[in-house]
């Protein structure tokens, strides 16, 4: 079986003039090499395809693959993560991870939370702010938390994201609207523990390899899982597996969210605990980072006794099972 790998290489975009933060979600050659090594060790032939422009050209030229391992995040638009899956669906080429519908929905955190709320899963109260007039008119109790509605890897999240008054709210919204040119998600700030829950599989077959707590060290000024803290997590973040009552509740909520949204093969759900000790859905990542020793899902699985090769094997195994 020949598996093609679609990806956005960070170095390519940096060379084109994009900034470190703009390219934060893209992958290094280290990640691609690790995925290829794992797939080849499992007996698959691999081929790097590249980004959406490379894929489009190769499809038109008649190239095909038995399966595509898609980790491309895309660059433009709310549907950027869904663009490669859309091409692959049009050419009837099977691929790993979630489909066009799921990836288009889940990148927009506000729309995702509306669906999650409709499913009956707890999530902090929120508003999607598109203009400064909406920010000034917002009536929600402080403290609040603000971030871009459709970014990942903590982009746009800083110490200023936690908001304690109207002045801070307006300043944060103004800065985010200007910088990211997209709406701002404002939600009630939850003061409790933070969990990320790994999930492998699809539908009834989906299961949780572990629940990982994000613990902030004394080197962190604000206990916020920000872009800076994610990028340079060593010395700032202590990742620990958790299996107490709160963690088990987080696991159950995550599995319900994963299945309710229709996510596939592998990814993560992030949650935070409220003042009453109850976990609440923050966001889902159905296209989770896979850099060994750096991305949350591989770190979580490693702490749970699942090697990187085994993680890739389980993800591909999920895809092949549903395709059969």
Secondary structure, 3 states (H helix, E strand, C coil): CEEEEECCEHHHHHHCCCCCCCCCCCECHHHHHHHHHHHHHCCCEEEEEECHHHHHHHHHCCCCCCEEEECCCCCCCCCHHHHHHHHHHHCCCCEECCCHHHHHHHHCHHHHHHHHHHHCCCECCEEEECCHHHHHHCCCCCCEEEEECCCCCCCCCCHHHEECCHHHHHHHHHHHHHHHCCCEEEEECCCCCEEEEEEECCHHHCEEEEEEEEEECCCCCCCCCCHHHHHCCCCCEEEEECCCHHHHHHHHHHHHHHHHHCCCCEEEEEEEECCCCCEEEEEEECCCCCCCCCCHHHHHHHHCCCCHHHHHHHHHHHHHHHHC
